[in-house]
């Protein structure tokens, strides 16, 4: 499958499903030993993943997020 097509199709999925897929893919990457995440970020990442998994996270698509950011700068 073409990577662009895969991305296009993935973007049609619900945000919680996309987050799950992203988490699974990230888990498969071999990171260099010097790539360390502080314990504070590890806690934050786990908190955010748990919020997504339980459905309590308020997920926003990127277009809405960037539009809101642009509007706040004007």
Number of C-alpha atoms within 10 A of each C-alpha: 5 7 8 9 10 10 10 11 10 14 13 10 11 11 16 18 15 14 16 14 13 11 12 11 10 11 10 8 8 7 10 7 6 6 7 10 10 9 9 8 11 12 12 12 13 11 13 14 17 13 15 18 14 10 11 10 14 9 14 10 10 9 9 10 12 12 10 11 11 10 9 8 6 5
